[in-house]
Amino acid sequence: MMNKKKKIVIALGGNALGNNLEEQKMAVKTTAIAIVDLIEEGCDVVIAHGNGPQVGMIHSAMSSISSIPLYVSGAMSQTYIGLDLENALRDELLNRGIKDMPVATVMTQVVVDKEDKSFENPTKPIGRFMSLEEANLAKQEHGYDIVEDSGRGYRRVVPSPSPKKIVEIDSINTLVERGQLVICCGGGGIPVIQEGNSLIGVEAVIDKDFVSCLLAKELDADFLIILTAVEKVAINFGKENEKWLSDLNIEEAKGYIEEGHFAPGSMLPKIEAALDFAGSKEGRAALITQLEKAKEGINGETGTRIHM
């Protein structure tokens, strides 16, 4: 057990949510176990999550009926994912005799800069993998930007602007201070630009690791945990001289980035978000590890810890 209670923001990746309705219902049960393990360790936990497969699925389904903006599909995905996560977490809490911890999903908007360069260069993959024929059809019929994704097929890519402000941060903080388990910033948040007093949705998906970093800073968290498919971060990944890393200070991590060890769109944004949070205040640290290893990682037994 830890000696001091820690406030933790967890960034759930796609492997914690599955790729379709049935996979998600199964995946969130395992996810809930890992999160409640941390709560039993004495941690205050706030949950953010991605929505890559889900927002693509929703957008494709809705677009077959009528044309809707991508940010509306993002809003739908927040509630859909939040529903399954809430129910799985509530079940796990009650199964362990924890009856005084309400679970709440907060619909979250995130302000971005309308001049963000990502609007000129879409890079964020969403939706399912497609064959070349399906990709060409999607490009012709809908004007989507399509890229080949690591030999696994073709996917739509959309702008991924940097998050500047979490609109509902005061509401989130109030719930956290009242001891509630909060799910927020789903899919990176609903991207909006601010014009006067109005918030206007835009066609984009914000990276969940970057918005989780912003959320963790705004909540004055001690830890940012970024969950991924591997137990630790590696340099020379997949090569004979592959090396798994347990502990990284900021300068070491920056050096590895400059040497090109981390893949853009995969491990690189996780490292960049971890660096941003760890360097934002003395005593803060980020952890990158697998979902099932989160408890061990917080206790220093595994994972890659990034710190000042």
DOLUMZA-255651 format. One record per residue (C-alpha): residue number from 0; residue in three letters; chain; x, y, z. Coordinates in nm, 4 decimals. Each point is the difference from the previous one (the first is absolute). Layout:
N
{NUM,'ALA','A',{X,Y,Z}}
...
# end
This chain:
308
{0,'MET','A',{0.0000,0.0000,0.0000}}
{1,'MET','A',{0.1139,0.3566,-0.0661}}
{2,'ASN','A',{0.0733,0.2263,0.2943}}
{3,'LYS','A',{-0.1433,0.3140,-0.1606}}
{4,'LYS','A',{-0.3249,0.0365,-0.1916}}
{5,'LYS','A',{0.0661,0.0879,-0.3630}}
{6,'LYS','A',{-0.2199,0.1825,-0.2479}}
{7,'ILE','A',{0.0257,-0.1774,-0.3338}}
{8,'VAL','A',{-0.1268,0.0723,-0.3495}}
{9,'ILE','A',{-0.0223,-0.3140,-0.2138}}
{10,'ALA','A',{0.0044,0.0204,-0.3799}}
{11,'LEU','A',{-0.1674,-0.3145,-0.1313}}
{12,'GLY','A',{0.1060,-0.1182,-0.3447}}
{13,'GLY','A',{-0.1913,-0.2010,-0.2557}}
{14,'ASN','A',{0.1071,-0.3349,0.1470}}
{15,'ALA','A',{-0.1963,0.0915,0.3137}}
{16,'LEU','A',{-0.3219,0.0560,-0.1970}}
{17,'GLY','A',{-0.0078,-0.2467,-0.2895}}
{18,'ASN','A',{-0.0930,0.0730,-0.3607}}
{19,'ASN','A',{-0.3762,-0.0598,-0.0121}}
{20,'LEU','A',{-0.3061,-0.0261,0.2237}}
{21,'GLU','A',{0.0552,-0.3549,0.1226}}
{22,'GLU','A',{0.3766,0.0372,0.0418}}
{23,'GLN','A',{-0.0539,0.3182,0.1999}}
{24,'LYS','A',{-0.2439,-0.1626,0.2417}}
{25,'MET','A',{0.2584,-0.2715,0.0707}}
{26,'ALA','A',{0.3039,0.2306,0.0055}}
{27,'VAL','A',{-0.1421,0.2468,0.2531}}
{28,'LYS','A',{-0.0393,-0.2797,0.2558}}
{29,'THR','A',{0.3761,-0.0574,-0.0020}}
{30,'THR','A',{0.0563,0.3754,-0.0046}}
{31,'ALA','A',{-0.2227,0.0456,0.3059}}
{32,'ILE','A',{0.1979,-0.2596,0.1960}}
{33,'ALA','A',{0.3281,0.1840,-0.0618}}
{34,'ILE','A',{-0.1484,0.3392,0.0897}}
{35,'VAL','A',{-0.1658,-0.1201,0.3209}}
{36,'ASP','A',{0.3299,-0.1649,0.0959}}
{37,'LEU','A',{0.1496,0.3508,0.0029}}
{38,'ILE','A',{-0.2901,0.1353,0.2034}}
{39,'GLU','A',{0.0549,-0.2740,0.2584}}
{40,'GLU','A',{0.3654,0.1024,0.0071}}
{41,'GLY','A',{-0.1172,0.3376,0.1286}}
{42,'CYS','A',{0.0078,0.2005,-0.3240}}
{43,'ASP','A',{-0.2408,0.2690,-0.1136}}
{44,'VAL','A',{-0.0620,-0.0920,-0.3638}}
{45,'VAL','A',{-0.1286,0.2032,-0.2953}}
{46,'ILE','A',{-0.0475,-0.1765,-0.3349}}
{47,'ALA','A',{0.0486,0.1295,-0.3528}}
{48,'HIS','A',{-0.0168,-0.2201,-0.3078}}
{49,'GLY','A',{0.0433,-0.0220,-0.3754}}
{50,'ASN','A',{-0.2755,-0.0648,-0.2528}}
{51,'GLY','A',{0.1734,-0.0778,-0.3307}}
{52,'PRO','A',{-0.1957,-0.3113,-0.1046}}
{53,'GLN','A',{-0.3230,0.1166,0.1642}}
{54,'VAL','A',{-0.0197,0.3478,-0.1533}}
{55,'GLY','A',{0.0719,-0.1443,-0.3427}}
{56,'MET','A',{-0.2701,-0.2647,0.0422}}
{57,'ILE','A',{-0.2574,0.2546,0.1193}}
{58,'HIS','A',{0.0863,0.2493,-0.2731}}
{59,'SER','A',{-0.0263,-0.2635,-0.2746}}
{60,'ALA','A',{-0.3340,-0.1263,0.1333}}
{61,'MET','A',{-0.1490,0.3476,0.0389}}
{62,'SER','A',{0.1305,0.1203,-0.3357}}
{63,'SER','A',{-0.1885,-0.2818,-0.1713}}
{64,'ILE','A',{-0.3220,0.1622,0.1291}}
{65,'SER','A',{0.0847,0.3689,-0.0201}}
{66,'SER','A',{0.3111,0.2145,-0.0052}}
{67,'ILE','A',{0.1161,0.0940,0.3496}}
{68,'PRO','A',{0.3179,0.1780,0.1136}}
{69,'LEU','A',{0.2832,-0.2074,0.1433}}
{70,'TYR','A',{-0.0105,0.1922,0.3291}}
{71,'VAL','A',{-0.3613,-0.1157,0.0494}}
{72,'SER','A',{0.1140,-0.3607,-0.0453}}
{73,'GLY','A',{0.2695,0.0729,0.2586}}
{74,'ALA','A',{-0.2635,0.1213,0.2447}}
{75,'MET','A',{-0.2023,-0.3166,-0.0585}}
{76,'SER','A',{0.3068,-0.2153,0.0631}}
{77,'GLN','A',{0.0600,0.1680,0.3375}}
{78,'THR','A',{-0.3399,-0.1115,0.1278}}
{79,'TYR','A',{0.0099,-0.3435,-0.1621}}
{80,'ILE','A',{0.3431,-0.0834,0.1433}}
{81,'GLY','A',{-0.0835,0.1708,0.3302}}
{82,'LEU','A',{-0.3102,-0.2171,0.0383}}
{83,'ASP','A',{0.1930,-0.3272,-0.0246}}
{84,'LEU','A',{0.2868,0.1274,0.2154}}
{85,'GLU','A',{-0.2334,0.1356,0.2688}}
{86,'ASN','A',{-0.1925,-0.3259,0.0261}}
{87,'ALA','A',{0.3138,-0.2155,0.0099}}
{88,'LEU','A',{0.1628,0.2217,0.2630}}
{89,'ARG','A',{-0.3149,0.0158,0.2127}}
{90,'ASP','A',{-0.0307,-0.3796,-0.0100}}
{91,'GLU','A',{0.3639,-0.0470,0.0996}}
{92,'LEU','A',{-0.0208,0.2548,0.2829}}
{93,'LEU','A',{-0.3141,-0.1618,0.1443}}
{94,'ASN','A',{0.1470,-0.3505,-0.0402}}
{95,'ARG','A',{0.2865,0.1116,0.2248}}
{96,'GLY','A',{-0.2291,0.1598,0.2557}}
{97,'ILE','A',{0.0758,0.3599,-0.1020}}
{98,'LYS','A',{-0.3494,0.1516,0.0193}}
{99,'ASP','A',{0.0702,0.3688,0.0551}}
{100,'MET','A',{0.1731,0.0932,-0.3292}}
{101,'PRO','A',{-0.2334,0.1352,-0.2713}}
{102,'VAL','A',{0.1210,-0.0300,-0.3613}}
{103,'ALA','A',{-0.0706,0.2846,-0.2445}}
{104,'THR','A',{0.0707,0.0682,-0.3658}}
{105,'VAL','A',{0.0489,0.3671,-0.0876}}
{106,'MET','A',{-0.0640,0.1106,-0.3573}}
{107,'THR','A',{0.3174,0.1972,-0.0682}}
{108,'GLN','A',{0.0799,0.2697,-0.2557}}
{109,'VAL','A',{0.3597,0.1017,-0.0652}}
{110,'VAL','A',{0.0979,0.3303,-0.1589}}
{111,'VAL','A',{0.2521,-0.0121,-0.2862}}
{112,'ASP','A',{0.1621,0.2722,-0.2087}}
{113,'LYS','A',{-0.1715,0.0455,-0.3375}}
{114,'GLU','A',{0.3456,0.0834,-0.1439}}
{115,'ASP','A',{0.1495,-0.3308,0.1182}}
{116,'LYS','A',{0.2186,-0.1382,-0.2800}}
{117,'SER','A',{-0.1569,-0.3454,0.0293}}
{118,'PHE','A',{-0.3053,0.1270,-0.1878}}
{119,'GLU','A',{0.2263,0.0230,-0.3056}}
{120,'ASN','A',{0.1595,-0.3407,0.0595}}
{121,'PRO','A',{-0.2403,-0.2678,0.1344}}
{122,'THR','A',{0.1864,-0.2851,0.1740}}
{123,'LYS','A',{-0.2315,-0.1510,0.2643}}
{124,'PRO','A',{-0.1350,-0.3435,-0.1074}}
{125,'ILE','A',{-0.3621,-0.0784,0.0856}}
{126,'GLY','A',{-0.2406,-0.2799,-0.0782}}
{127,'ARG','A',{0.0601,-0.3505,-0.1219}}
{128,'PHE','A',{0.2697,-0.1297,-0.2325}}
{129,'MET','A',{-0.1025,-0.0110,-0.3662}}
{130,'SER','A',{0.1189,-0.1821,-0.3087}}
{131,'LEU','A',{0.1472,0.2053,-0.2834}}
{132,'GLU','A',{-0.3276,-0.0273,-0.1906}}
{133,'GLU','A',{-0.2039,0.1189,0.3005}}
{134,'ALA','A',{0.2455,0.2842,0.0622}}
{135,'ASN','A',{-0.0222,0.1229,-0.3596}}
{136,'LEU','A',{-0.3804,-0.0105,0.0177}}
{137,'ALA','A',{-0.0055,0.1956,0.3285}}
{138,'LYS','A',{0.2292,0.2591,-0.1505}}
{139,'GLN','A',{-0.2151,0.0356,-0.3122}}
{140,'GLU','A',{-0.3384,0.0051,0.1757}}
{141,'HIS','A',{0.0836,0.2024,0.3133}}
{142,'GLY','A',{0.3259,0.1785,-0.0796}}
{143,'TYR','A',{0.1747,-0.1623,0.2973}}
{144,'ASP','A',{0.3755,0.0234,0.0485}}
{145,'ILE','A',{0.1240,-0.3627,-0.0018}}
{146,'VAL','A',{0.3382,-0.1455,0.0988}}
{147,'GLU','A',{0.1549,-0.3463,0.0113}}
{148,'ASP','A',{0.0470,-0.0994,0.3650}}
{149,'SER','A',{0.3091,-0.2095,0.0802}}
{150,'GLY','A',{-0.0839,-0.2804,-0.2431}}
{151,'ARG','A',{-0.3337,-0.0665,0.1719}}
{152,'GLY','A',{-0.2224,0.1656,-0.2592}}
{153,'TYR','A',{-0.1285,0.3491,-0.0744}}
{154,'ARG','A',{-0.1635,0.2449,0.2381}}
{155,'ARG','A',{-0.1565,0.3412,-0.0109}}
{156,'VAL','A',{0.2087,0.2775,0.1557}}
{157,'VAL','A',{-0.1314,0.3290,0.1392}}
{158,'PRO','A',{0.1592,0.3120,0.1554}}
{159,'SER','A',{0.1298,-0.0389,0.3558}}
{160,'PRO','A',{0.0418,0.3498,0.1484}}
{161,'SER','A',{0.1636,0.0635,0.3367}}
{162,'PRO','A',{-0.2355,0.0424,0.2973}}
{163,'LYS','A',{0.0036,0.3484,0.1513}}
{164,'LYS','A',{-0.2777,0.0055,0.2620}}
{165,'ILE','A',{-0.2404,-0.2519,0.1539}}
{166,'VAL','A',{-0.3355,0.1769,0.0096}}
{167,'GLU','A',{-0.1584,-0.2108,0.2764}}
{168,'ILE','A',{0.3113,-0.0133,0.2242}}
{169,'ASP','A',{-0.1727,0.1690,0.2969}}
{170,'SER','A',{-0.2839,-0.2537,-0.0045}}
{171,'ILE','A',{0.2486,-0.2874,-0.0276}}
{172,'ASN','A',{0.2046,0.1337,0.2905}}
{173,'THR','A',{-0.3104,0.0449,0.2178}}
{174,'LEU','A',{-0.1018,-0.3634,-0.0535}}
{175,'VAL','A',{0.3540,-0.1234,0.0698}}
{176,'GLU','A',{0.0198,0.2031,0.3220}}
{177,'ARG','A',{-0.3306,-0.1589,0.1102}}
{178,'GLY','A',{0.1549,-0.3450,-0.0335}}
{179,'GLN','A',{-0.1670,-0.1065,-0.3232}}
{180,'LEU','A',{0.1650,-0.2179,-0.2629}}
{181,'VAL','A',{-0.0067,0.2176,-0.3114}}
{182,'ILE','A',{0.0206,-0.1002,-0.3665}}
{183,'CYS','A',{0.0704,0.3031,-0.2175}}
{184,'CYS','A',{0.1818,0.1370,-0.3057}}
{185,'GLY','A',{-0.1231,-0.3011,-0.1968}}
{186,'GLY','A',{0.1681,-0.0378,-0.3362}}
{187,'GLY','A',{0.2205,0.2984,0.0827}}
{188,'GLY','A',{-0.3069,0.2165,0.0577}}
{189,'ILE','A',{-0.2412,0.1549,-0.2504}}
{190,'PRO','A',{0.2187,0.2438,-0.1979}}
{191,'VAL','A',{-0.1376,0.3540,-0.0089}}
{192,'ILE','A',{0.1266,0.3446,-0.0889}}
{193,'GLN','A',{-0.1031,0.3061,0.1969}}
{194,'GLU','A',{-0.1526,0.2944,-0.1815}}
{195,'GLY','A',{-0.1129,0.2654,0.2455}}
{196,'ASN','A',{-0.2236,-0.1749,0.2509}}
{197,'SER','A',{-0.0771,-0.2881,-0.2363}}
{198,'LEU','A',{0.1626,-0.3424,-0.0286}}
{199,'ILE','A',{-0.0061,-0.1452,-0.3524}}
{200,'GLY','A',{0.0742,-0.3643,-0.0740}}
{201,'VAL','A',{0.2666,-0.0832,-0.2581}}
{202,'GLU','A',{0.0847,-0.3047,-0.2150}}
{203,'ALA','A',{0.2860,-0.1471,0.2014}}
{204,'VAL','A',{0.0975,-0.2519,0.2689}}
{205,'ILE','A',{0.2291,0.1095,0.2840}}
{206,'ASP','A',{0.2681,-0.2452,0.1140}}
{207,'LYS','A',{-0.1146,-0.1524,0.3303}}
{208,'ASP','A',{0.3548,-0.0081,0.1407}}
{209,'PHE','A',{0.0467,0.3749,-0.0449}}
{210,'VAL','A',{-0.3380,0.0881,0.1487}}
{211,'SER','A',{0.0648,-0.2424,0.2884}}
{212,'CYS','A',{0.3219,0.1911,0.0694}}
{213,'LEU','A',{-0.1914,0.3297,0.0042}}
{214,'LEU','A',{-0.2673,-0.1541,0.2236}}
{215,'ALA','A',{0.2623,-0.1321,0.2426}}
{216,'LYS','A',{0.1643,0.3416,0.0241}}
{217,'GLU','A',{-0.3322,0.1786,0.0509}}
{218,'LEU','A',{-0.0982,-0.2434,0.2789}}
{219,'ASP','A',{0.3483,0.0265,0.1600}}
{220,'ALA','A',{0.0434,-0.3768,-0.0247}}
{221,'ASP','A',{0.3068,-0.1845,0.1273}}
{222,'PHE','A',{0.0050,-0.2609,-0.2753}}
{223,'LEU','A',{-0.0996,-0.0251,-0.3629}}
{224,'ILE','A',{-0.0345,-0.3642,-0.1025}}
{225,'ILE','A',{-0.0039,-0.0628,-0.3741}}
{226,'LEU','A',{-0.1121,-0.3531,-0.0723}}
{227,'THR','A',{0.1144,-0.1765,-0.3130}}
{228,'ALA','A',{0.0581,-0.3461,-0.1489}}
{229,'VAL','A',{0.3498,-0.0506,0.1465}}
{230,'GLU','A',{0.1203,-0.0292,0.3589}}
{231,'LYS','A',{0.2903,0.2411,-0.0508}}
{232,'VAL','A',{0.1338,0.2460,-0.2554}}
{233,'ALA','A',{0.2849,-0.1285,-0.2152}}
{234,'ILE','A',{0.2756,0.1513,-0.2100}}
{235,'ASN','A',{0.1099,-0.1822,-0.3157}}
{236,'PHE','A',{-0.3420,-0.1643,0.0121}}
{237,'GLY','A',{-0.0181,-0.3282,-0.1926}}
{238,'LYS','A',{0.3751,-0.0092,-0.0666}}
{239,'GLU','A',{0.2729,-0.2274,0.1356}}
{240,'ASN','A',{0.1224,0.2774,0.2308}}
{241,'GLU','A',{-0.3510,0.0735,0.1346}}
{242,'LYS','A',{0.0117,0.1428,0.3530}}
{243,'TRP','A',{-0.2939,0.0370,0.2388}}
{244,'LEU','A',{0.0050,0.3114,0.2202}}
{245,'SER','A',{-0.1140,0.0125,0.3621}}
{246,'ASP','A',{0.0993,0.3539,0.0959}}
{247,'LEU','A',{0.0487,0.3111,-0.2126}}
{248,'ASN','A',{0.0769,0.3553,0.0945}}
{249,'ILE','A',{-0.1111,0.2808,-0.2284}}
{250,'GLU','A',{0.3357,0.0549,-0.1662}}
{251,'GLU','A',{0.0429,-0.3708,-0.0780}}
{252,'ALA','A',{-0.3477,-0.0169,-0.1499}}
{253,'LYS','A',{0.0620,0.3079,-0.2156}}
{254,'GLY','A',{0.3219,-0.1578,-0.1256}}
{255,'TYR','A',{-0.1783,-0.3178,-0.1034}}
{256,'ILE','A',{-0.2641,0.2078,-0.1817}}
{257,'GLU','A',{0.2709,0.1845,-0.1941}}
{258,'GLU','A',{0.1545,-0.3348,-0.0950}}
{259,'GLY','A',{-0.3345,-0.1080,-0.1474}}
{260,'HIS','A',{-0.0706,-0.2968,0.2290}}
{261,'PHE','A',{-0.3750,0.0594,0.0351}}
{262,'ALA','A',{-0.2520,-0.0394,-0.2818}}
{263,'PRO','A',{-0.2151,0.3047,-0.0861}}
{264,'GLY','A',{-0.3678,-0.0704,0.0617}}
{265,'SER','A',{0.0869,-0.2890,0.2319}}
{266,'MET','A',{0.2540,0.0261,0.2841}}
{267,'LEU','A',{0.1237,0.3535,-0.0787}}
{268,'PRO','A',{-0.3118,0.1906,0.1166}}
{269,'LYS','A',{-0.0023,-0.2071,0.3192}}
{270,'ILE','A',{0.3616,0.0946,0.0735}}
{271,'GLU','A',{-0.0646,0.3657,-0.0873}}
{272,'ALA','A',{-0.3055,0.0168,0.2277}}
{273,'ALA','A',{0.1905,-0.1737,0.2804}}
{274,'LEU','A',{0.2879,0.2473,-0.0365}}
{275,'ASP','A',{-0.2343,0.2982,0.0046}}
{276,'PHE','A',{-0.1680,-0.1126,0.3205}}
{277,'ALA','A',{0.3147,-0.1158,0.1821}}
{278,'GLY','A',{0.1741,0.3293,-0.0760}}
{279,'SER','A',{-0.2922,0.2202,0.1016}}
{280,'LYS','A',{0.0558,-0.0077,0.3771}}
{281,'GLU','A',{0.2381,-0.1453,0.2550}}
{282,'GLY','A',{-0.1145,-0.3379,0.1293}}
{283,'ARG','A',{-0.2116,-0.0934,-0.3000}}
{284,'ALA','A',{0.0714,-0.3181,-0.1946}}
{285,'ALA','A',{-0.1470,-0.1875,-0.2940}}
{286,'LEU','A',{-0.0257,-0.3753,-0.0442}}
{287,'ILE','A',{-0.0361,-0.1904,-0.3263}}
{288,'THR','A',{-0.1020,-0.3642,0.0313}}
{289,'GLN','A',{-0.2651,-0.2638,-0.0714}}
{290,'LEU','A',{-0.3451,0.0199,0.1532}}
{291,'GLU','A',{0.0513,-0.3204,0.1988}}
{292,'LYS','A',{0.3267,0.1355,0.1440}}
{293,'ALA','A',{-0.1276,0.3392,0.1191}}
{294,'LYS','A',{-0.0009,-0.0897,0.3713}}
{295,'GLU','A',{0.3487,-0.1489,-0.0144}}
{296,'GLY','A',{0.1188,0.3019,-0.1993}}
{297,'ILE','A',{-0.1243,0.2519,0.2575}}
{298,'ASN','A',{0.1841,-0.1981,0.2661}}
{299,'GLY','A',{0.3231,0.0162,-0.2030}}
{300,'GLU','A',{0.0062,-0.3668,-0.0970}}
{301,'THR','A',{-0.0346,0.0345,-0.3786}}
{302,'GLY','A',{-0.0816,0.2375,-0.2835}}
{303,'THR','A',{0.2021,0.2998,-0.1203}}
{304,'ARG','A',{0.0028,0.2931,0.2403}}
{305,'ILE','A',{0.0831,0.3469,-0.1374}}
{306,'HIS','A',{0.0977,0.2756,0.2418}}
{307,'MET','A',{0.2127,0.3139,0.0428}}
# end
